[in-house]
Every structure is written in C-alpha cells, then in structure tokens.
Amino acid sequence: MNTLIEQVKTEIAYLGYSQSTCKSYCEHLLKLSHYFNKPLDLITDDELNI
C-alpha cells in the first residue's frame, strides 16, 4: 500500500480515531490516487483545486 496512506493510518491511530474513520480516510485517498492516475505524492494543489 502507498506509504502516504500508511502514514495517515499511523496518524489516525495516534489521534485515537475509530477504525471506521481510518477506513474512510484511506479509501478516499485511494480514490484520489486512482482518479488522477498517479501516486498521492505527485498530485499537486492545483490539480485538487480544479
């Protein structure tokens, strides 16, 4: 799995969020990656603001 998603999972666990929240956040990050057809770390702010 994407290392950025793993980092998000770690942060969510550290903050004490629920498993449901973790799953939702990670699924949305994967959807973003698939939508732009590139890794999350290559998606720019400009692409997100269209």
PDB file as gemmi writes it, atoms N, CA and C in Angstrom:
CRYST1    1.000    1.000    1.000  90.00  90.00  90.00 P 1                      
ATOM      1  N   MET A   1       0.848  -1.183   0.000  1.00  0.00           N  
ATOM      2  CA  MET A   1       0.000   0.000   0.000  1.00  0.00           C  
ATOM      3  C   MET A   1       0.892   1.244   0.000  1.00  0.00           C  
ATOM      4  N   ASN A   2       0.325   2.321  -0.455  1.00  0.00           N  
ATOM      5  CA  ASN A   2       1.033   3.590  -0.556  1.00  0.00           C  
ATOM      6  C   ASN A   2       1.584   4.009   0.813  1.00  0.00           C  
ATOM      7  N   THR A   3       2.818   4.474   0.836  1.00  0.00           N  
ATOM      8  CA  THR A   3       3.423   4.869   2.114  1.00  0.00           C  
ATOM      9  C   THR A   3       2.725   6.076   2.736  1.00  0.00           C  
ATOM     10  N   LEU A   4       2.183   6.972   1.903  1.00  0.00           N  
ATOM     11  CA  LEU A   4       1.449   8.109   2.462  1.00  0.00           C  
ATOM     12  C   LEU A   4       0.181   7.637   3.166  1.00  0.00           C  
ATOM     13  N   ILE A   5      -0.456   6.639   2.619  1.00  0.00           N  
ATOM     14  CA  ILE A   5      -1.653   6.094   3.266  1.00  0.00           C  
ATOM     15  C   ILE A   5      -1.268   5.426   4.577  1.00  0.00           C  
ATOM     16  N   GLU A   6      -0.136   4.760   4.597  1.00  0.00           N  
ATOM     17  CA  GLU A   6       0.346   4.159   5.842  1.00  0.00           C  
ATOM     18  C   GLU A   6       0.620   5.236   6.893  1.00  0.00           C  
ATOM     19  N   GLN A   7       1.166   6.359   6.463  1.00  0.00           N  
ATOM     20  CA  GLN A   7       1.411   7.467   7.388  1.00  0.00           C  
ATOM     21  C   GLN A   7       0.099   8.008   7.944  1.00  0.00           C  
ATOM     22  N   VAL A   8      -0.905   8.108   7.081  1.00  0.00           N  
ATOM     23  CA  VAL A   8      -2.223   8.575   7.528  1.00  0.00           C  
ATOM     24  C   VAL A   8      -2.795   7.594   8.544  1.00  0.00           C  
ATOM     25  N   LYS A   9      -2.673   6.304   8.281  1.00  0.00           N  
ATOM     26  CA  LYS A   9      -3.158   5.287   9.226  1.00  0.00           C  
ATOM     27  C   LYS A   9      -2.487   5.449  10.588  1.00  0.00           C  
ATOM     28  N   THR A  10      -1.183   5.674  10.576  1.00  0.00           N  
ATOM     29  CA  THR A  10      -0.441   5.852  11.822  1.00  0.00           C  
ATOM     30  C   THR A  10      -0.923   7.086  12.573  1.00  0.00           C  
ATOM     31  N   GLU A  11      -1.087   8.196  11.855  1.00  0.00           N  
ATOM     32  CA  GLU A  11      -1.561   9.436  12.482  1.00  0.00           C  
ATOM     33  C   GLU A  11      -2.964   9.270  13.057  1.00  0.00           C  
ATOM     34  N   ILE A  12      -3.831   8.614  12.309  1.00  0.00           N  
ATOM     35  CA  ILE A  12      -5.211   8.410  12.765  1.00  0.00           C  
ATOM     36  C   ILE A  12      -5.225   7.562  14.034  1.00  0.00           C  
ATOM     37  N   ALA A  13      -4.410   6.514  14.061  1.00  0.00           N  
ATOM     38  CA  ALA A  13      -4.327   5.667  15.250  1.00  0.00           C  
ATOM     39  C   ALA A  13      -3.786   6.470  16.435  1.00  0.00           C  
ATOM     40  N   TYR A  14      -2.769   7.280  16.179  1.00  0.00           N  
ATOM     41  CA  TYR A  14      -2.169   8.110  17.233  1.00  0.00           C  
ATOM     42  C   TYR A  14      -3.188   9.086  17.819  1.00  0.00           C  
ATOM     43  N   LEU A  15      -4.040   9.634  16.951  1.00  0.00           N  
ATOM     44  CA  LEU A  15      -5.046  10.600  17.397  1.00  0.00           C  
ATOM     45  C   LEU A  15      -6.265   9.939  18.040  1.00  0.00           C  
ATOM     46  N   GLY A  16      -6.331   8.618  17.956  1.00  0.00           N  
ATOM     47  CA  GLY A  16      -7.407   7.889  18.615  1.00  0.00           C  
ATOM     48  C   GLY A  16      -8.710   7.829  17.837  1.00  0.00           C  
ATOM     49  N   TYR A  17      -8.647   8.077  16.521  1.00  0.00           N  
ATOM     50  CA  TYR A  17      -9.856   7.992  15.703  1.00  0.00           C  
ATOM     51  C   TYR A  17     -10.278   6.533  15.550  1.00  0.00           C  
ATOM     52  N   SER A  18     -11.525   6.327  15.199  1.00  0.00           N  
ATOM     53  CA  SER A  18     -12.067   4.975  15.075  1.00  0.00           C  
ATOM     54  C   SER A  18     -11.551   4.276  13.817  1.00  0.00           C  
ATOM     55  N   GLN A  19     -11.687   2.967  13.804  1.00  0.00           N  
ATOM     56  CA  GLN A  19     -11.320   2.169  12.637  1.00  0.00           C  
ATOM     57  C   GLN A  19     -12.146   2.583  11.429  1.00  0.00           C  
ATOM     58  N   SER A  20     -13.401   2.927  11.665  1.00  0.00           N  
ATOM     59  CA  SER A  20     -14.283   3.360  10.584  1.00  0.00           C  
ATOM     60  C   SER A  20     -13.752   4.637   9.930  1.00  0.00           C  
ATOM     61  N   THR A  21     -13.291   5.564  10.735  1.00  0.00           N  
ATOM     62  CA  THR A  21     -12.720   6.808  10.215  1.00  0.00           C  
ATOM     63  C   THR A  21     -11.455   6.514   9.421  1.00  0.00           C  
ATOM     64  N   CYS A  22     -10.619   5.655   9.949  1.00  0.00           N  
ATOM     65  CA  CYS A  22      -9.384   5.269   9.268  1.00  0.00           C  
ATOM     66  C   CYS A  22      -9.697   4.661   7.905  1.00  0.00           C  
ATOM     67  N   LYS A  23     -10.634   3.747   7.878  1.00  0.00           N  
ATOM     68  CA  LYS A  23     -11.014   3.089   6.627  1.00  0.00           C  
ATOM     69  C   LYS A  23     -11.534   4.111   5.621  1.00  0.00           C  
ATOM     70  N   SER A  24     -12.382   5.012   6.079  1.00  0.00           N  
ATOM     71  CA  SER A  24     -12.962   6.029   5.206  1.00  0.00           C  
ATOM     72  C   SER A  24     -11.878   6.944   4.626  1.00  0.00           C  
ATOM     73  N   TYR A  25     -10.994   7.445   5.466  1.00  0.00           N  
ATOM     74  CA  TYR A  25      -9.920   8.335   5.009  1.00  0.00           C  
ATOM     75  C   TYR A  25      -9.044   7.626   3.974  1.00  0.00           C  
ATOM     76  N   CYS A  26      -8.660   6.408   4.271  1.00  0.00           N  
ATOM     77  CA  CYS A  26      -7.766   5.674   3.373  1.00  0.00           C  
ATOM     78  C   CYS A  26      -8.443   5.347   2.046  1.00  0.00           C  
ATOM     79  N   GLU A  27      -9.724   4.999   2.086  1.00  0.00           N  
ATOM     80  CA  GLU A  27     -10.456   4.729   0.850  1.00  0.00           C  
ATOM     81  C   GLU A  27     -10.535   5.979  -0.018  1.00  0.00           C  
ATOM     82  N   HIS A  28     -10.763   7.125   0.597  1.00  0.00           N  
ATOM     83  CA  HIS A  28     -10.833   8.366  -0.173  1.00  0.00           C  
ATOM     84  C   HIS A  28      -9.472   8.740  -0.764  1.00  0.00           C  
ATOM     85  N   LEU A  29      -8.418   8.480  -0.037  1.00  0.00           N  
ATOM     86  CA  LEU A  29      -7.085   8.740  -0.577  1.00  0.00           C  
ATOM     87  C   LEU A  29      -6.790   7.834  -1.768  1.00  0.00           C  
ATOM     88  N   LEU A  30      -7.203   6.579  -1.684  1.00  0.00           N  
ATOM     89  CA  LEU A  30      -7.026   5.663  -2.812  1.00  0.00           C  
ATOM     90  C   LEU A  30      -7.841   6.119  -4.016  1.00  0.00           C  
ATOM     91  N   LYS A  31      -9.062   6.589  -3.772  1.00  0.00           N  
ATOM     92  CA  LYS A  31      -9.897   7.093  -4.866  1.00  0.00           C  
ATOM     93  C   LYS A  31      -9.236   8.290  -5.552  1.00  0.00           C  
ATOM     94  N   LEU A  32      -8.658   9.184  -4.759  1.00  0.00           N  
ATOM     95  CA  LEU A  32      -7.941  10.328  -5.336  1.00  0.00           C  
ATOM     96  C   LEU A  32      -6.785   9.861  -6.222  1.00  0.00           C  
ATOM     97  N   SER A  33      -6.031   8.923  -5.719  1.00  0.00           N  
ATOM     98  CA  SER A  33      -4.898   8.401  -6.463  1.00  0.00           C  
ATOM     99  C   SER A  33      -5.352   7.777  -7.780  1.00  0.00           C  
ATOM    100  N   HIS A  34      -6.434   7.029  -7.745  1.00  0.00           N  
ATOM    101  CA  HIS A  34      -6.951   6.402  -8.963  1.00  0.00           C  
ATOM    102  C   HIS A  34      -7.543   7.436  -9.917  1.00  0.00           C  
ATOM    103  N   TYR A  35      -8.219   8.431  -9.383  1.00  0.00           N  
ATOM    104  CA  TYR A  35      -8.829   9.462 -10.216  1.00  0.00           C  
ATOM    105  C   TYR A  35      -7.769  10.208 -11.026  1.00  0.00           C  
ATOM    106  N   PHE A  36      -6.680  10.587 -10.367  1.00  0.00           N  
ATOM    107  CA  PHE A  36      -5.616  11.317 -11.048  1.00  0.00           C  
ATOM    108  C   PHE A  36      -4.617  10.383 -11.731  1.00  0.00           C  
ATOM    109  N   ASN A  37      -4.776   9.096 -11.498  1.00  0.00           N  
ATOM    110  CA  ASN A  37      -3.926   8.074 -12.101  1.00  0.00           C  
ATOM    111  C   ASN A  37      -2.437   8.330 -11.824  1.00  0.00           C  
ATOM    112  N   LYS A  38      -2.154   8.685 -10.578  1.00  0.00           N  
ATOM    113  CA  LYS A  38      -0.768   8.899 -10.163  1.00  0.00           C  
ATOM    114  C   LYS A  38      -0.679   8.748  -8.651  1.00  0.00           C  
ATOM    115  N   PRO A  39       0.528   8.539  -8.135  1.00  0.00           N  
ATOM    116  CA  PRO A  39       0.705   8.429  -6.685  1.00  0.00           C  
ATOM    117  C   PRO A  39       0.289   9.718  -5.978  1.00  0.00           C  
ATOM    118  N   LEU A  40      -0.135   9.591  -4.745  1.00  0.00           N  
ATOM    119  CA  LEU A  40      -0.605  10.744  -3.981  1.00  0.00           C  
ATOM    120  C   LEU A  40       0.445  11.840  -3.856  1.00  0.00           C  
ATOM    121  N   ASP A  41       1.694  11.453  -3.713  1.00  0.00           N  
ATOM    122  CA  ASP A  41       2.734  12.466  -3.530  1.00  0.00           C  
ATOM    123  C   ASP A  41       3.038  13.258  -4.801  1.00  0.00           C  
ATOM    124  N   LEU A  42       2.462  12.848  -5.933  1.00  0.00           N  
ATOM    125  CA  LEU A  42       2.661  13.584  -7.183  1.00  0.00           C  
ATOM    126  C   LEU A  42       1.456  14.438  -7.561  1.00  0.00           C  
ATOM    127  N   ILE A  43       0.397  14.364  -6.789  1.00  0.00           N  
ATOM    128  CA  ILE A  43      -0.790  15.180  -7.040  1.00  0.00           C  
ATOM    129  C   ILE A  43      -0.532  16.576  -6.480  1.00  0.00           C  
ATOM    130  N   THR A  44      -0.748  17.578  -7.320  1.00  0.00           N  
ATOM    131  CA  THR A  44      -0.452  18.957  -6.913  1.00  0.00           C  
ATOM    132  C   THR A  44      -1.683  19.647  -6.332  1.00  0.00           C  
ATOM    133  N   ASP A  45      -1.444  20.745  -5.641  1.00  0.00           N  
ATOM    134  CA  ASP A  45      -2.539  21.565  -5.113  1.00  0.00           C  
ATOM    135  C   ASP A  45      -3.421  22.080  -6.244  1.00  0.00           C  
ATOM    136  N   ASP A  46      -2.806  22.471  -7.348  1.00  0.00           N  
ATOM    137  CA  ASP A  46      -3.571  22.974  -8.488  1.00  0.00           C  
ATOM    138  C   ASP A  46      -4.538  21.918  -9.021  1.00  0.00           C  
ATOM    139  N   GLU A  47      -4.105  20.671  -9.062  1.00  0.00           N  
ATOM    140  CA  GLU A  47      -4.984  19.595  -9.529  1.00  0.00           C  
ATOM    141  C   GLU A  47      -6.167  19.403  -8.585  1.00  0.00           C  
ATOM    142  N   LEU A  48      -5.938  19.580  -7.312  1.00  0.00           N  
ATOM    143  CA  LEU A  48      -7.017  19.409  -6.341  1.00  0.00           C  
ATOM    144  C   LEU A  48      -7.993  20.576  -6.346  1.00  0.00           C  
ATOM    145  N   ASN A  49      -7.562  21.718  -6.849  1.00  0.00           N  
ATOM    146  CA  ASN A  49      -8.395  22.914  -6.833  1.00  0.00           C  
ATOM    147  C   ASN A  49      -9.149  23.156  -8.136  1.00  0.00           C  
ATOM    148  N   ILE A  50      -9.212  22.157  -9.009  1.00  0.00           N  
ATOM    149  CA  ILE A  50      -9.978  22.355 -10.244  1.00  0.00           C  
ATOM    150  C   ILE A  50     -11.448  22.179 -10.042  1.00  0.00           C  
TER     151      ILE A  50                                                      
END                                                                             
